[in-house]
């Protein structure tokens, strides 16, 4: 019987003439050879940049990312956190030393961090006694206090209390605690979180607790006639107290009133630039030029300028008497 074999390229069965024959035809053999050659070229293209970078002493952000096998954004993060030193040559160019990268990696060996874990392994007897004391505290409805590596005892609260106090969803609480390394201890199958670390993370201060009026993003945009982007910018620049409850962001109404001044907007003593332009049939740019030229008093409210009506009307009346028109000559 003549021996049959599957082609190593196309997988079709064929009758082989010798024990070394792997392909059913010359076309399959040539295609397999071209495939091997392309694979080698792709490998060299992928490895060549790393080989070239390995011989360099100074690296840019992109080359450092290739050498470390990470994204360029992560390299920026290492620099911002102070873990990797960089030298800025110009406004668009910065360099690393390869020795600094190796020093950073050598100084941070991998180890798994378990919040609340003690460096010394407790004995079996002590572990039983500690678990008994913790269960008794829980039975008496007291918040357990567990000593961490530092000498200061931390106050722990349950996940249900955390969600009620900070108005968080369960998934958001777990993700935030894991990302920011909040100390967690597990008692009777329930997670307890450090109150001190949660206060620092979510920013619950006496000032925020004293505030009673809050606005959602949509309410603030409608009330102050602004945009979401402008609202976020003002909150960031002016340090407006904010809080997040169940996935929604709330802004302090008291602080927003101080910035957007709805009392001034509702007053008859001021024009907005748009109102003045409509009244006198001019463009907003012309109104701004007249206000600047005649030093008319204006008040900055959010992103708008409020112009004193009395002064603008007086200037416009004098322009009408002098030139016969309001427009700029």
Residue, then its C-alpha position, 0 to 999 in steps of 0.5 A: x500500500x502506498x502511504x498517504x499523508x496530510x499536506x503541512x500547508x493546505x491540510x489536503x491528503x496526498x500520496x507521498x513518494x518519500x518519507x521526507x515529503x511534507x507538501x502535496x505540490x510545489x505550489x504549497x511548498x513555495x507558499x509555505x516557504x514564503x510564509x516562513x520568510x514573512x514570519x521571520x521578517x515580522x519578528x525582526x521588525x518587532x525586535x529591531x527597535x528594542x535592539x536599537x534602543x537597548x544600545x542607547x543611554x538616553x531615551x525619549x518618552x516613546x522609546x522608554x515606553x517601547x523598552x519597558x513594554x508599556x504605553x507612553x501615557x503610563x511613562x508620563x504617569x511615572x514621571x508625574x508621581x516622581x517614580x521616574x526622573x526625567x530631564x526637560x531639554x525644551x518645551x517639547x523634548x524630555x529625556x530619561x537615562x536608562x540607568x534611572x529606569x533600571x534603578x527604579x525597577x530594582x528599587x521596587x521589587x514585586x510583592x503583594x500588598x494585603x491591607x491589614x496584614x501583619x508582618x509577623x504571622x500570629x500564632x494559632x491561639x492569638x488568632x482565635x482570641x482576636x477573632x473571638x474579640x472581633x465577633x463579640x464587638x460586632x455582636x455588641x454593635x460596636x465598630x471594630x478597631x484593628x491595629x494596622x502596621x502603624x501604632x494608630x488604631x483605625x476605625x472601620x465601618x461596614x460596607x452598608x454604612x459606607x454606602x449610606x454615608x457617602x452615597x455610593x454604589x456597591x461596585x463603585x465602593x469596591x473599585x475605589x477602595x481597591x484602586x486607592x488601597x483603602x485598608x479593608x478587613x473581612x469579618x463574618x463574610x462582610x467587608x469593613x473599610x477604614x473610616x479615615x481613608x474613606x474621608x480622605x478619598x471622598x472628601x467628606x469634611x465638616x464644611x460639606x456636611x454643613x451645606x444643605x442646598x445641592x444642585x445636580x449638573x442638569x439643575x445648575x446648567x438650567x438655573x445659571x444658563x451655562x454649559x456642563x463644560x463651563x460648570x466643571x471648569x468653574x468648580x475646578x478653578x474656584x474649588x467649589x464643594x462637590x459630592x457624588x451620590x449614586x453616580x450623580x455629581x452635586x454642586x454646592x448652590x451657595x458657592x455657585x451663587x457667589x460665582x454666577x450671581x443670579x441676583x445681579x443677572x435679575x437686577x435691572x441695573x445691569x445689561x448683559x453684552x447680548x442684551x446691550x447689543x440687541x437694544x442698540x442694534x450693534x454687535x457684541x464686539x462693538x459693545x465691548x470696544x465701547x465699554x473698554x474705550x469709555x471705562x464703563x464699569x462691568x462685573x464678571x459673573x461666571x463667563x459673562x460680563x454685566x455692564x452698568x445700564x446707567x453708564x452705558x445709556x449715558x455714553x450711548x446718548x452722547x454718541x447719538x447726539x454727537x454722531x447721529x448713530x450708535x454704531x462705531x464710525 
